[in-house]
Amino acid sequence: RDRMDTPAKRNIPSGLKSLLELDVKLTKEFVEAVNKKYPIVNYRQYMKHLEISCHGVPWFMFTIAGLYMIDLPELWVNLLLALLLDIVLVAVTKAFTRRRRPAYNIDDLFLTTSIDKFSFPSGHATRAVLLAVFFVSLYPVFFLFFLPIVVWSSAVCVSRVLLGRHHILDVLCGVMMGLLEAVIINKFWVT
């Protein structure tokens, strides 16, 4: 067989490989511990609702509709820019890292694309954190909504691991990326 036909196997540095193996082990232990005390099957439908509530497609539709229907251009333009930044950074990172989802993931993702077979980083975690910072700090909603927004964002992040969509490290790095995206949007805020 010709060398050009055979894809090169990725060479993962030993330190990174050890970290990823530890992440797989800790994620599995965490999911098993939670499942033992609170059977995930009883809560799966609620976690699926959280998954959909933070999916990019409804957020893009909501934002584009807002641009046309509600006269708050600063909100809608910056939210659209934030969502675009998020989708680009997550897609590029997933394409580059190509980390597989946990082996026990059930393939029932809502509106998936080819990049969605990869796990790192969690796009839902980046988006949940970005949206929480956006609506609590960058374009603050009424303060009574702050706690529900932060709880929703946290629940989305934890549900990604419990649904078997991501390893813990995928979500933690997604949280960090979401914070970084919020800093970038704040720096380039359009008024």
N, C-alpha and C positions, 0 to 999 in steps of 0.2 A: 504494500500500500504506500502511496506517495505521502511524504511528510506534510504536504500542504493540506491533505484531507484529514489529518488527525489533529484535533484541537489540543493545545498545550494545557496540561493540568496546572491549576494555580498553585503556586508555591507559597504557603502561609508560614510566616516566621514562627518559630517555636513558642515565643512568649505570647504572641497573639493566639496561637492555636490552644495553648493552655488556658488562656482567659476565656476563649469561646467554649471550650469543654467544661470549664467551671460554670459558665453561664447556663449551659444546657442542663447541667446537673442541678444547680440551684433552682432554675425555673421549674424543672420537673418535680423537685421536692416541694416547692411552694404550692404548685397546682395540686399535688397529691394531698398535702396537708389541709388546704382549703376544702378540697373535695371531700375529704374524710369528715370534716366538721359540718360543712354546708354543701351538700351534693350539688355540683355545678349544673347538672341536668335540670334541677328545679328552678334555676335562675337564668338559664341559657337564653330564653326568649327575651328577658329584660336586657341582657347584655347585647343581644342582637339589635334591640331598639336603640341602645346607646351607640352601637356601631353605625347604624343608619343616621342617627342624629349628628354625627360628626363626619359623615362621608363628604367628600369634596363636591360631588355633583349637586346635591341639594343646596349646599352653601353657595355654589356658583349661580345656580338658578335663582335663589333668594336674593343674592347681591345684584344680579343683572336686572331682576324685576324691580328691586328697590331703586336702581338708577333711573328707571323710566316712570315709576309710580309715586315715589316719595321725594320731595324736594329737599334732600340733604346731601348735596354733592360731595362735601368733605368726607362724610361717613362712607358713602358707597364707593367712591374712587379709591380711598385708602384701603377699604376692606377688600376690594377687587385686587388691588396691587399686592396686598398681604397674601391673599389666596393664591395668586399667580406665583409669587415668590416661593411660597410653601410647596406648591406642586412641582415647580422646576427643581428646587433643591432636593426634595425627596426623590424624585424620579432619577435625577443624575446620581445621587448617592446610592440608590438601590441598584441602578445599572452598573455602577462601579464595583460595589461590594458583593452583590449577587449572593447574599446569605439566604439559605433556604429557611422556610418556615418550620416550626417544630413538627416533628414526625406525627404527633397526635392531633394536628390541626384537621378539622373537618372542613372540606372544601365547599363551603356554602357562603362565600363572601358575596356581598351585595355589589352589583355592577363592577365586576372586575375587569382589569386590563392585563396585558402580558407582564407588565412590571410588577403586578400584584402578587406574583408567585414568590417574590422575594420579601424578606422579613426586615432587613436593616436599612434604615431606621423605621420605626412605626410612624407612618404618615398620619394616622389618627392621633397619635400622641403629639406630634408636631403641631397639627391643626388645633387640637383641643387647648393646648397651652397658648398658642398664638392667639386664638380667639378669646381665651380668658384674659390675657394681658391686654388685648385690644379693647375689650369692653369694660375692664376694671380700671385701666390706667390710661390708655392712649385716647380712647373716645368713650369716657366713662358713662355708663348708664346710671339710673337711679341707684343710690347706694344699697338699698334693700335687696337688689339683685346680685350684689357682689358675692355673697356666700353661696347662693344657688349656682352661680356660674363657676366658682372655684370647685364646688362639690361635683358638679357635672363633669368638669375637665378632669378631675382626679378619678372619678368613676370610669370615664372613658379609658384612661390610661391603664388602670388596674384590670378592666375587662378585657383588654387586648391580650394580656397574659393568661387570664382565666379561660378565655375562649380558645386558647391554643394558637392564636394568630402570630404571637411574637414571644421571643425570649425576653427576660427582664432587661438585659443590656440594650435590646432594640428600643424598648420603651424609655429607658433612662436617657439614652442618646437622643431619642425623639423629643423628650422634654427639653433637653439642653438646646436642640436645634430650634424648637418653638420659641424659646426665650431669645435666642440669637436673632431669629427672624423678626421678633417684636422690636428688638433694639434697632435693626436695620430699617424697619418701617418707620419707627420713631425718628430716625436720623433723616429720612427722605420723605417726611410727611408732606402731603400736598394740601395746601390751604386754598 
